[in-house]
Amino acid sequence: MNSKEDGAALITGASSGIGAAYARALAAQGKNLILVARRKERLAILAEELHRNHAVVAEVLVADLTKSADIERVEKRIREIEFLDMLINNAGFGTFGNFSEIDIAGQMDMIHVHIVASVRLCWAALPGMIARGNGVIINVSSMGAFIPMQGNVTYGATKAFLITFSEALQRELMGTGVRIQALCPGFTRTEFHDTSEYEKLDRSLIPRFMWTSADDIVAASLRSLKTGKVTYIPGLRNRLLVAVNRNRTISKLLLSKLRRKSQRGQQPG
Ligand SMILES: NC(=O)c1ccc[n+]([C@@H]2O[C@H](COP(=O)([O-])OP(=O)(O)OC[C@H]3O[C@@H](n4cnc5c(N)ncnc54)[C@H](OP(=O)(O)O)[C@@H]3O)[C@@H](O)[C@H]2O)c1
């Protein structure tokens, strides 16, 4: 990595989709990069493209974030980089199917990639960022964190963890110069749904207007960093959807509370 002024960003899940879009956007700003994922070839092609187009240093770090030893290697690299001023915990995947019927190993892997790796990499990055009085951490959550869904139990729960974790962490970091964002995208056109897990998902059921490009998500995320908002849902439609769903949940809770109260009132004392 070269100079202090350029800074450096480590991005997990940089081999495709939202992670690759962050890499392209940040390289265009002159930032040096450490690209983390399992697919070495993909990372190498991207690193070469970024170096060619933007003259930045893009390093490839192959790691499977379901494995503790690989997470430790990424942590070690984070501590070594003197001017790391950005960490993007983006690696992730989904599964599809009722919790009691699907393979538990896949759910444990998801907890490792979404939660264990993100928490450990934040912990590795923060001392340097705090000492330098400057840093940004983006934890890529999901709109799914707000809308509990059948067939998506562990996914939504891990993404909800990232929101609570990010919100509390930002409070602890008040006045340090380190900013945290929990990015909550809605449906994004990436490779996320191209897996065998999602073969049964009929994508035509999701209206076209609900889909966004990874580039638009990343541009909105980077713009939002200037606002100081921690939990950020890109797109007005998605924000409305979350608000409507929240209100529906609150209304249901209030109604059931009222119902219980009135039933108790009717019971003989
Ligand atoms: N697409 C959507 O609709 C959507 C919506 C909300 C939130 N998100 C979130 O956005 C993030 C990025 O997903 P995407 O949409 O860009 O999907 P994607 O194109 O499938 O990218 C996922 C990235 O995660 C990496 N990854 C997966 N498992 C990994 C592991 N065990 N170790 C290391 N890296 C791993 C993949 O790299 P390798 O396969 O090379 O390891 C890939 O680079 C995820 O956290 C996802 O939950 C996506």
The ligand as an ORCA input file, in Angstrom:
! r2SCAN-3c Opt
* xyz 0 1
  N     -28.615     -8.862     -3.912
  C     -29.586     -8.543     -3.081
  O     -30.785     -8.526     -3.434
  C     -29.217     -8.141     -1.658
  C     -30.198     -7.490     -0.889
  C     -29.890     -7.115      0.411
  C     -28.625     -7.364      0.930
  N     -27.688     -8.009      0.161
  C     -26.376     -8.272      0.786
  O     -25.360     -7.723     -0.016
  C     -24.129     -8.410      0.224
  C     -23.441     -8.694     -1.105
  O     -24.238     -9.588     -1.866
  P     -24.472     -9.424     -3.429
  O     -25.886     -9.102     -3.634
  O     -23.445     -8.540     -4.005
  O     -24.297    -10.951     -3.886
  P     -23.152    -11.687     -4.711
  O     -22.975    -11.075     -6.036
  O     -23.501    -13.122     -4.630
  O     -21.836    -11.400     -3.842
  C     -21.595    -12.057     -2.622
  C     -20.122    -11.917     -2.286
  O     -19.879    -12.559     -1.023
  C     -18.767    -13.417     -1.165
  N     -18.870    -14.552     -0.244
  C     -19.900    -15.413     -0.079
  N     -19.589    -16.380      0.797
  C     -18.313    -16.117      1.202
  C     -17.400    -16.790      2.073
  N     -17.720    -17.938      2.691
  N     -16.176    -16.238      2.263
  C     -15.819    -15.111      1.616
  N     -16.623    -14.457      0.774
  C     -17.860    -14.958      0.559
  C     -18.786    -13.881     -2.639
  O     -17.470    -14.212     -3.065
  P     -16.914    -15.680     -3.355
  O     -18.048    -16.533     -3.827
  O     -15.861    -15.460     -4.385
  O     -16.341    -16.118     -2.034
  C     -19.230    -12.596     -3.319
  O     -18.124    -11.766     -3.578
  C     -24.495     -9.679      1.017
  O     -24.141     -9.496      2.372
  C     -26.019     -9.754      0.882
  O     -26.613    -10.372      1.986
  C     -27.955     -8.393     -1.119
*
